[in-house]
């Protein structure tokens, strides 16, 4: 099928102190969330002078995509629109219309199937098209890519880097305490990981009412299984972060902080590598929830920790995005690892419905 542009669709984030409250009001529009809760989340941003790293990381992603397409094709212009902060989707679609774009492929910076991770983005695109009106470009979303080899291999390499970083920490402790600890990485780059080092895969928590109507958990478990097998890890766990609903509303558990306490109390591991597999960039929830809160707790628990980076602009991930585009433009092979197979291009009408109970979407990016 003929397409004349690529549209990168992301969550968006504030870039200065005075952006924080308007941004959070956009995120929470139509939601019954107490203002004090919003102000508490705002403090996460103020800790970083009000600037979320997500917009700059999206710029870096777009630059890498442009370079990949320029070198290998197809040679398509790349646009950028956000759900919650500038550049807003409606403004971007208006610019695309003015530029004569008729039909574009959307790459959404969300890895898995769920209402907030897929369907809600499609609703946002439809709302932006309605705002632009007649002549708004048609937008076709690229498929969910959790089990694409490009995403998996980039994720695995990031985790290996985390294991190597942990090995350095443990080697230093070994020299200081003379206790039996982790060996240095093998020369071929494969980490030498004993059973007492655990890889803790972390995903964004969502309400059970949303999880029960999507394949979110099944897909996360598949990534966990495939990555651990490829790396040679036998001690692993899947936990969740950034719960943000009403206290009485059930969300996916265990929470990362609760789980780290359990690791220490039950002696499940001597050290952990935390791998945030539901995000493609090291944005605010990764920086605050993992690099600050989880790291601080690990220091209190005297539990050595390393945090694996997200895929970011890993070359294998960028090449994967091009492959997804070629699936739609040139009928390229639809690659997928594991047992779940490639996700369909067009979701069923009743796929990943909005949760029935009031909920608050992801708020810190």
N, C-alpha and C positions, 0 to 999 in steps of 0.2 A: 504494500500500500504506500502511496505517496504522502510524505510528511515534509513540511518546510521549516520546522523548528523543534527544539527541545526546550521544555520548561522544567526547571528545577523548583520543586515546591518544598518549602521547609517550615518549621514552626515559628521562627523569628525570635528575636530577643532585644532587650534595650541596649543602647550603646552609650548612655550617660545617665547620671543620677536622676535627672528630671524626667527621663523616659520611663522609669521603673513603674510608677503607679499607673500611668496611662496604659502601659503594656499589660500589666496584670489585670486591669479593668477589661481590656480586650479579651484576655484569656478566659476571664470569669463571666463574661457577659451572658446573661440569661441563666446563671447558676445561683443557687441559694447558698452562697458561701459567706460566712460572717466577715465583716471588714477586718476584725482583729486578726483573723487567719491570713487574710491577704497581706496585712502589714507585717506579719511574722515572716511570710515568704519574702517580702521586699527586703528584709534584713539580710537575706542570703546574697542578694544583688549588691546591697550597700557594702558588704564585706569586700567586694571587688570594685568599689567606686561606681556601682550602678551599671557596669558593663558586662553583659553576657558575652562569652567568646563565640557563641553560635554563628552570628552573622559573619564574622571574619573567617571562620572555618568553612562556612558556605561559599564565601568568595574564593577561598583556596580550592574548594572542591570544583567550583565552576571553572576556574582557571585550568585545573588538571583535566577536566572533561573537554574543554575547548582544545587543549593541546593534543589530547588523544584523538579527537575527531579530525583535527587539522592534519595530523600525521597519517592516520589510517582510514579516515572516512567513517560514515558519510559526512560530508561537509555541510553541517547544519548550524545555524545560529543558536546560541544558548541564552535563554531568558531566565529570570529569577523572580519568584513571587512567594511571599510568606503568608502564613495563616494569621499571625497576630501582631506583626510589626513591619515597618517599612523595609523593603518595598512590598506593599500589600498586593495580594493577588489581583484585585480588580484593577489597580493602577497598571500592573504589568500586562494584563490582558488587553487593556485599552491601548497601551503602547504597541502590543503585537498587532492589534487591529489596524492601527495607524501605519504600521510597517508592512501591511499587506499579508500578514500571516493568516493562512486559512485553516491549517490543521497541524497540531503539534503533539508530540509525545511528552508525557509528564513523568519525570523521575521524582518520586516522593522519598524524602530522607527518612523513611520508616521501614524497618526490616520485615515485620511480621504482620499476620492477619489479626485484626481486631477492629472494633468500631473506631476507637480513637486513632489507631495506626493506619487504617486504610479507608473505610467507608466515610469517616468524617472529613478526610481530605478530599474525597470525591464530592461530598456535599459542599465543601468550601469552594471548589472549582466551579460547581454549578451555580452557586450563589454569585460568584464573581462574573460568570458569563451573563447572568441575568442583569447584573448591575451595568455591564457594558452595553447590553442590548443587541439590537440587530447588527450582524456583522462580526460578533464576537467569535474568535477562533474556536474550532472544535478541539477538545483536548482529550486524548486517550491515554490513560494511565498505564505505565509499564507494570509488569507483574511483580508480586512479592518475591523476594530473592533470598530468603533465609538459608536455603539449601543449595544455592548456586556455588559451584566450586571456587569461583573467584572470591566470594565473600568468606567462605569457610577457610580457604587457604590463607587469606589475609588475617583472619581472626586467629588462626592457629599460630601464625608467625608472631603476632603481637603477644600471645600468651607465652610462647617460647622466650621472647625477650623479657617478659615479666619473671619467668622462672630463672633466667640468667641473672637478672638483677637481684633476685632473692638469693641466688647462690653466692653472689658477692657479699651480701650482708651476712649470710650464714658463715661464710669462710672467715670473715673478719671476727665474728663471734667465736669461731673455733680457735683462732689464734689467741683470743683473749681468755677463753675459759677452758680450752683443751677438751671440750666435750665432743662426742661423735656427731658430726653435722653433715650437711649436704655437700656432696662432692662438686668440684668445678664442672662447668659444662664440657661435654665432649667436643673434640676439635671439629667434628663435622657439623656442629651447630645444634645437634639434638640434645636437649637438656637431660641431665642425669637426675631424675626425680625419684626419691625414695617414697615409700608409702606414707610416711608421716608428714609429707608436704601436700596440702590440699589446694586444688584449684576450685575457687568459689565463683561460679558463674552467677552474674547479677543481672536481673532484668527489671524494668519498670513495673511496679505493681499496678494492677487494674482491678476494678470491682469484680467480685465473683459473678455478678449478673452479666457482665461483659465477657468474662472469661468463659462462662458456660455456653455462650452462643457463638464462639469462634474457636479456631484451632491454635490460639496463641500459645497455650501451655504445651500442646503437642509439638509445635514447631520449635519452641525453646528446648524442650527435652531432646529433640532430634539434633539440634546444633550441639548441645552438651555431649550427646553420645558420640557424634561424628568427630568433634574436636578432640575429646579425650582419647578416643581410639587412635587418631592420627598422631597425637603427641606422645602417646604411651603413658597416659595418666590413669591410675586406677582409683585414686582417692579424689573424689570431686563431689560437688553439691550445687543445686540450683536454688537461689534465694532471690528476694525482691527488695526493691528500694523505692523511696519517694512516694509512699502512701499518702494520699491527700484527700480522703473522703471524710464524711461525718463519722464520729466515733462508733456509732452503732451499725455502720454499713460494713459488711464483710468484704475484705480485699484479699488478694493473693498473699500468702505467707509461706515461709517465715521471713521476717524483716532482716536485713543484713546485720543490723546491730545486735538484735536478739540472737541471731545465729552465731556471730562471732563470740558472744559470751558463752554460748553452748559449746563451741569448739574448745574453748579454754576449760570450762567446767568438766567436760566429759573426756578431755584429752584426745579429741578427734584428729588433731594435727599439731605438729610442732611449729608450723609456719603456714601462711596462706598467700596465694596469688589471687587477687580479686580481678575478675574479668567481666567488664560491663558489656555484655553481648547484645543488649537490645538497643544500643545507641551506635551511630556511625561516627560521632565526633565527641571530643572531650568538652562538652558544654557544661552549663552551670550545675546540673544535677550530678554530673560526674565529679566536677571539681569540689562542690560543697559536700554532697552526701558521702562521697567516697574518699577524696583526698584530704578532707578536713575531718568530718565526723567519724568515719570508719577508721581512718589512720590514728586519730586521737584516741579512740577506744582501744585499738590494738596496742598503742604505746602504754596505756593504762594496764592492759592485760598482760603486757610483756609477751605479745604474740607477734613475731616478725611478720611483716606484710610487704608485699609489692603489688602495685596496681598495673595491670596490663593496659596499654593504650587501646583505644578504639581504632577501627580500620582507617578512618581519616582519608588521606589521599594515597594509601598504599597502592602501588602500581597494579597489583592483581585486582583490587577492588575497582579501580578506575577502568581497567580493561573489561571487567564484568559489566559495567554500565554500558559500554559500547556494544557488548554482546547482546544485552537486553534490547538496545535500539535496533540492532541488526535482525533480531527475531521478528520485529514488526515491519521493518523496511525491506528486508531481503529474504525472509523466511529461513534465517539461520537456525542451526540446531539449538534446541531448548535444553540446555544442560542442567542437571540437578543430581546431587549426591544423595545417598541413603534410600529409604524405602517410601518416602512420601511423594516423590516425583515433582515435576515442575508445576507451579500454581497456574491456573488458567489466566488468560489475558483479561477476560471480561467476567466479573463476579456475578453470581446469581442475584436475582432481585432481592431475595431475602437473606443474603449473606451478611454476617456480622451486624445484626440490627443494633440500634441504639438501646442501651440498657433501660429497663423499665423504671428503676428507682432513680431519683435525682442523684447526679454525680458531678464531680468536678474534674475537668481534664487536667493533663499534665501542666504544671504551672511554672516550673523553674527550668528554663533552658538557657 
